Amino acid sequence: MSTLTRRSLLGAALLTGMAACAPTNRTSSGGQSPNPSGDLPQLTLGLTYVPDIQFAPVYVAHHFDWFAEEGVSVTPRHHGAQEKLLGALQTGDEDVVFAGGGEMLQGRAEQIPVRNFGTVYQTYPCVIVVPADSPIQSLADLRGHSVGLPGEYGENWFYLLAALQEAGLSRDDLDIASIGYTQLAALTGNRVDAVVGFVNNDVVRFEEANFPIRTLTIDDPPLVGVGFGALDPTIADRRDDLAAMLRGVKRGAELCTSDPEQAVQIAVEYVPTLAEAEQQQHALAVLKATTRLFGDEFGRQDPQRWAAMATFFAAQGLVSQPVPATDAYTTDITA
C-alpha cells in the first residue's frame, strides 16, 4: 500500500464517528456543481476525507457565494478512505485538492504532476507533546524514551524525523510506537512517554481533558504545511480560475479569524456531526487554533522552505527519487 493510500485510510480514522455521515447537500461527491453559478467556470475542490471544521474557510466562502463574486463556481467535494489522496485529481473528478506540501512532493516523485499553488498553513501544525511533569525538557531528551504517532507516514511522521534531525538523534535512539490516532489515550494512559500530534487537534483535546502538557517544537522545520494543489495543465490553463478560488477561500479565512463563532454556525450546514452544542464548542476551539496557522499573507509560498523540504525528503528517503523543489509549487497564483 502506498504512502498516499495509507494517509487516506488513516486520515479517515482520525475523524472517528464522522466517516459514516454523508456530506450534506451543500457539498458534492462528484465533479459537477449541483447549482452552477450561471456561466461561470467550474472547479471541483477536493477536501479529502469527510466534512470537518478545518475546512471552514471553504464552507464560509461557499455559503456566502464569495467564489461566484470572485468569478468562479466552486463545488466542495469530500472523498473518504476508498480513494487515494490524489486519485480524484488524476481522474479529473477534482480540479483542486487540499493536501500537505510534503504529500504533493511525494506525488511528484511518483510521476503525478501535482503542484501547490497556495500554502494555507504558514506554520507547520505538528508538535511533540509530553506531560507537564515529564523529565523530557527538550528534543534531545527524547533519547531512550517512547514516542507514539499514528504511523510512519504523513505530517506527524515527517515532523518526528525533522525533530530527530534537529536533536542529532536517530530512529534507533528512541522507541517509536505506531498508535493510530489515539494520542490522548496513549499519553494519559502512560503507554508512551511522548506523542506527535496536531496543535489544532490533539493539543485541543488534551486541553479539553484537563490534562497538563508541554509541547516541544522545531523553530524552523524543513516542512511545508497544507495547501491547494492542481495538476500542471490546470495551473497552466486556468490560472485566473484558481486565483479566483484562492481569493474566495481567503475571504472565508478572514471571517473565520474575525468571527469564529459565526463560522462554526455556518459549518453546521456542511458538517453533520456538529449538531450538538458540545460538538460546536469543540469545533470552535479547533477553528481558533487553526486560524493561527494561516499567517499574515494567505496562500504565501516560501521558496526557502520548499527547497529545505525537498532536500530533507531526499535525505530521509521519503521520496522514491529526488524532486526539484520548484517542480512542486508555483508563485504565479496569488490571492
C-alpha positions in Angstrom: 0.0 0.0 0.0 1.4 3.4 -1.0 2.1 6.3 1.4 -0.7 8.3 -0.2 -3.2 5.5 0.1 -2.3 4.9 3.8 -2.8 8.5 4.6 -6.3 8.5 3.1 -7.2 5.4 5.1 -5.8 6.5 8.4 -6.8 10.1 7.9 -10.4 9.0 7.9 -9.8 7.1 11.2 -8.8 10.4 12.7 -12.3 11.6 12.4 -13.8 8.6 14.1 -17.6 8.5 14.0 -17.7 11.0 11.2 -17.0 8.6 8.3 -20.4 7.1 8.4 -22.0 10.5 8.0 -22.7 11.5 4.4 -21.9 15.1 3.4 -24.9 17.5 3.4 -26.4 18.7 0.1 -24.1 21.7 0.3 -21.2 19.6 -0.9 -20.8 17.0 -3.6 -19.2 13.6 -4.1 -18.9 14.1 -7.8 -17.3 16.5 -10.2 -20.3 18.6 -11.2 -21.6 21.6 -9.3 -25.2 21.0 -8.1 -26.0 24.7 -8.5 -23.9 26.1 -11.3 -23.5 29.9 -10.9 -24.6 31.0 -14.4 -21.9 30.6 -17.0 -19.1 30.9 -14.5 -16.1 28.4 -14.9 -16.5 25.4 -12.7 -13.9 24.0 -10.2 -14.4 20.9 -8.0 -12.3 21.3 -4.8 -11.3 18.1 -3.1 -11.2 18.5 0.6 -10.4 14.8 1.3 -11.9 12.5 4.0 -15.2 13.7 5.5 -16.6 17.1 6.4 -14.7 18.8 9.2 -14.3 22.2 10.8 -10.8 22.5 9.4 -12.4 23.2 6.0 -14.5 26.1 7.4 -12.9 28.8 5.2 -14.2 26.9 2.2 -17.6 26.3 3.7 -17.9 30.0 4.6 -16.9 31.2 1.1 -19.4 28.7 -0.4 -22.2 29.7 1.9 -21.9 33.4 1.1 -21.3 32.8 -2.7 -18.0 34.5 -2.5 -16.5 32.2 -5.1 -19.1 33.4 -7.6 -18.4 37.0 -6.6 -14.7 36.4 -7.4 -15.6 34.9 -10.8 -15.7 31.1 -10.4 -18.2 28.4 -9.3 -16.6 26.0 -6.7 -18.0 22.7 -5.6 -16.5 21.3 -2.4 -16.1 17.6 -2.6 -15.2 15.1 0.2 -13.7 11.7 -0.6 -13.1 9.1 2.0 -10.8 6.2 2.6 -11.9 4.5 -0.6 -9.9 7.0 -2.7 -6.2 7.8 -2.9 -5.3 11.3 -1.7 -4.5 12.5 -5.3 -6.6 9.9 -7.1 -9.6 12.1 -8.0 -7.2 14.8 -9.2 -5.7 12.2 -11.6 -9.0 11.0 -12.9 -10.4 14.5 -13.3 -13.1 14.2 -10.7 -11.4 17.0 -8.8 -9.6 20.1 -10.2 -8.0 21.1 -6.9 -7.0 19.2 -3.8 -6.3 20.3 -0.3 -3.2 18.4 0.9 0.1 18.7 2.6 3.1 20.1 0.8 5.1 17.0 1.6 2.5 14.8 0.1 2.5 16.8 -3.1 6.3 16.5 -3.2 5.8 12.7 -2.8 3.2 12.8 -5.6 5.7 14.4 -7.9 8.2 11.7 -7.2 5.5 9.2 -8.2 5.1 10.9 -11.5 1.8 12.7 -10.5 2.2 16.2 -12.0 0.6 18.0 -9.0 1.8 21.4 -7.9 0.9 23.5 -4.9 -0.3 27.0 -5.8 -1.2 28.3 -2.4 0.0 27.2 1.0 -2.7 27.7 3.7 -0.8 26.7 6.9 2.1 29.0 7.1 3.0 27.4 10.4 3.6 23.7 10.3 0.8 22.2 12.6 2.7 19.4 14.3 4.2 19.4 17.8 5.6 16.8 20.2 3.5 16.5 23.3 4.7 15.4 26.7 3.0 15.5 30.2 3.7 18.7 32.0 5.7 16.9 34.7 7.8 14.9 32.2 11.6 14.8 32.5 11.7 15.4 28.8 12.5 19.1 28.5 14.0 19.3 25.0 14.0 17.3 21.8 17.4 15.8 22.8 15.8 14.4 25.9 13.7 12.1 23.8 16.7 9.7 23.7 15.7 6.4 25.3 12.0 7.3 25.5 9.0 6.0 23.7 7.2 8.3 21.2 3.7 7.5 19.8 2.3 8.6 16.5 -0.3 7.3 14.0 2.3 5.6 11.9 5.3 6.1 9.7 3.6 8.3 7.1 2.1 11.8 6.8 2.7 15.0 8.6 3.3 13.5 12.1 6.0 11.2 10.7 7.7 14.0 8.7 7.7 16.1 11.9 9.2 13.4 14.1 12.0 12.8 11.5 12.7 16.5 11.4 12.8 16.6 15.2 15.3 13.8 15.3 17.5 15.6 12.8 17.2 18.8 14.8 18.3 17.0 18.0 21.0 14.9 16.4 19.2 11.7 17.1 18.5 8.6 15.0 15.4 6.4 14.9 17.3 3.8 17.0 17.7 6.3 19.8 14.1 6.0 20.8 11.2 3.6 20.8 8.8 4.7 18.0 5.3 3.3 18.5 2.5 3.3 15.9 -0.6 4.0 18.0 -3.1 5.1 15.4 -5.0 8.3 16.2 -5.1 7.6 19.9 -2.6 10.2 21.1 -4.8 11.3 24.1 -5.4 7.8 25.4 -1.8 6.7 24.8 -0.3 9.6 26.7 -2.8 9.9 29.5 -2.6 6.1 29.9 1.2 6.1 30.2 1.5 3.8 27.2 4.1 6.2 25.7 6.3 9.0 27.1 5.5 11.4 24.3 3.3 11.7 21.2 3.4 13.6 18.0 0.2 15.4 17.2 -1.5 18.4 15.7 -1.7 21.7 17.5 -5.2 22.3 16.1 -6.5 18.9 17.0 -4.6 16.8 19.6 -3.4 19.7 21.7 -7.0 21.0 21.9 -8.2 17.5 23.1 -5.6 17.5 25.8 -6.8 20.9 27.0 -10.4 19.8 27.0 -9.5 16.7 29.0 -7.7 19.0 31.6 -4.5 17.0 31.2 -1.5 19.3 31.7 1.0 19.1 28.8 4.1 20.8 27.4 4.9 20.9 23.7 8.3 20.6 22.1 8.7 22.3 18.7 11.3 22.9 16.0 11.9 26.6 15.4 12.1 26.3 11.6 11.2 22.9 10.4 12.1 21.9 6.8 8.4 21.2 6.1 5.6 22.9 4.2 2.0 22.7 5.6 -1.2 22.0 3.8 -2.4 24.0 0.8 -4.1 23.8 -2.5 -2.7 21.8 -5.4 -3.7 21.2 -9.0 -2.2 19.3 -12.0 0.2 21.2 -14.2 -2.2 21.5 -17.1 -4.8 23.0 -14.9 -2.3 25.5 -13.5 -1.2 26.4 -17.0 -4.7 26.8 -18.5 -6.8 28.0 -15.6 -4.7 30.4 -13.5 -7.4 33.0 -13.3 -9.9 30.5 -12.1 -7.5 29.2 -9.4 -6.7 32.7 -8.3 -10.4 33.5 -8.0 -10.9 30.3 -5.9 -8.0 31.3 -3.7 -9.5 34.8 -3.2 -12.8 33.3 -2.1 -11.1 31.0 0.4 -9.1 34.0 1.7 -12.3 35.8 2.4 -13.6 32.8 4.2 -10.4 32.5 6.3 -10.7 36.2 7.2 -14.2 35.7 8.6 -13.1 32.5 10.4 -10.4 34.6 12.1 -12.6 37.6 12.9 -15.8 35.8 13.8 -15.1 32.1 14.5 -18.5 31.7 16.3 -20.3 32.6 13.1 -18.0 30.4 11.0 -18.9 27.4 13.2 -22.6 28.1 12.8 -22.2 28.1 9.0 -20.1 24.9 9.2 -23.1 23.2 10.8 -24.7 23.2 7.4 -21.8 21.2 6.0 -20.6 19.0 8.9 -23.4 16.7 10.1 -21.6 15.9 13.3 -21.8 19.5 14.6 -25.5 19.3 15.5 -24.9 19.4 19.3 -23.7 22.3 21.4 -20.8 20.3 22.9 -19.6 19.4 19.4 -19.8 23.0 18.3 -17.8 24.2 21.3 -15.0 21.7 20.4 -15.2 22.8 16.8 -14.8 26.5 17.9 -11.6 25.6 19.8 -10.2 23.7 16.9 -11.1 26.5 14.5 -9.4 29.2 16.7 -6.3 27.0 16.8 -6.4 26.5 13.0 -6.7 30.2 12.1 -3.5 30.9 14.0 -1.7 28.7 11.4 -2.7 30.9 8.4 0.0 33.6 8.8 -0.2 37.2 7.7 -0.3 36.6 3.9 -2.9 34.0 2.9 -1.5 31.4 0.5 2.0 32.7 0.5 4.8 30.4 -0.8 8.2 30.2 1.0 10.8 29.1 -1.6 13.4 28.5 1.0 11.1 26.3 3.0 10.2 24.3 -0.2 13.9 23.9 -1.0 14.7 22.7 2.5 11.9 20.2 2.4 13.0 18.8 -1.0 16.5 18.3 0.4 15.2 16.8 3.7 12.8 14.4 1.9 15.5 13.1 -0.4 18.0 12.7 2.5 15.4 10.8 4.6 14.3 8.5 1.8 10.7 10.0 1.9 10.6 10.2 -1.9 11.2 7.5 -4.4 13.5 9.9 -6.3 14.7 13.4 -5.7 12.3 16.2 -6.8 13.4 19.7 -7.5 11.5 22.0 -5.1 10.4 24.3 -7.9 8.6 21.4 -9.6 6.3 21.1 -6.6 5.0 24.6 -6.2 4.3 27.9 -8.1 4.3 31.5 -7.0 2.4 32.6 -10.1 -1.1 32.4 -8.5 -1.9 34.7 -5.6 -5.0 35.7 -3.6 
